Amino acid sequence: MNTIAFDLDREYIELNQLLKLAGLCDSGGAGKQLVASGDVLVDGAVELRKTAKIRAGQTVVLGSNKICLRAC
């Protein structure tokens, strides 16, 4: 599994924007489609809310990619 460390410089980031900024899709709209497909896990559970607030300490998985959020 490819692990991506993502430094969070604010309280939270919306899930679709995180996928874009982590390089897993080309746009926020593409991120929304990925979330809607049911392929995105947050802390091990399927997340269908496109703009779910993701905070430091949480883990997001898409396919073979794992994003670990940490506070700056």
C-alpha positions as CSV (number, residue, x, y, z in Angstrom):
1,M,0.0,0.0,0.0
2,N,1.3,3.5,-0.9
3,T,1.2,5.7,2.2
4,I,0.8,9.5,1.7
5,A,1.6,11.7,4.7
6,F,-0.6,14.9,4.5
7,D,0.2,17.8,6.7
8,L,-3.0,19.6,7.7
9,D,-2.6,23.3,8.4
10,R,-6.2,24.0,9.5
11,E,-8.8,22.4,11.6
12,Y,-10.2,20.1,8.8
13,I,-10.3,19.6,5.1
14,E,-13.2,18.4,3.0
15,L,-12.8,14.9,1.7
16,N,-13.1,15.7,-2.0
17,Q,-10.5,18.4,-1.6
18,L,-8.1,16.1,0.3
19,L,-8.2,13.6,-2.6
20,K,-7.3,16.3,-5.0
21,L,-4.5,17.8,-3.0
22,A,-3.1,14.4,-2.2
23,G,-2.8,13.8,-6.0
24,L,-5.4,11.0,-6.2
25,C,-7.6,12.9,-8.6
26,D,-7.4,15.9,-10.9
27,S,-10.2,18.1,-9.4
28,G,-12.6,18.5,-6.5
29,G,-15.4,17.3,-8.9
30,A,-13.5,14.1,-9.6
31,G,-13.0,13.7,-5.9
32,K,-16.7,13.9,-5.4
33,Q,-17.3,11.2,-8.0
34,L,-14.8,8.9,-6.2
35,V,-16.5,9.4,-2.9
36,A,-20.0,8.8,-4.5
37,S,-18.7,5.5,-5.9
38,G,-18.2,4.1,-2.4
39,D,-14.5,3.4,-3.0
40,V,-13.2,5.8,-0.3
41,L,-12.8,4.6,3.3
42,V,-12.3,7.0,6.3
43,D,-11.0,5.2,9.4
44,G,-11.9,1.9,7.9
45,A,-15.6,2.7,7.0
46,V,-17.1,3.7,3.6
47,E,-17.6,7.4,3.5
48,L,-20.3,8.7,1.1
49,R,-20.4,12.4,2.2
50,K,-18.4,14.2,-0.4
51,T,-17.5,17.1,1.8
52,A,-17.0,15.2,5.0
53,K,-14.7,17.1,7.4
54,I,-11.4,15.1,7.7
55,R,-9.2,16.0,10.7
56,A,-5.7,15.3,11.8
57,G,-5.3,11.7,13.1
58,Q,-7.7,10.3,10.6
59,T,-6.8,7.9,7.8
60,V,-8.3,7.9,4.3
61,V,-7.9,4.9,1.9
62,L,-8.6,4.8,-1.8
63,G,-7.6,1.6,-3.6
64,S,-3.9,1.0,-2.8
65,N,-3.4,4.5,-1.5
66,K,-3.6,5.5,2.2
67,I,-3.5,9.1,3.3
68,C,-2.5,9.8,6.9
69,L,-3.4,13.2,8.1
70,R,-1.2,15.0,10.7
71,A,-1.3,18.4,12.2
72,C,1.4,20.9,11.4
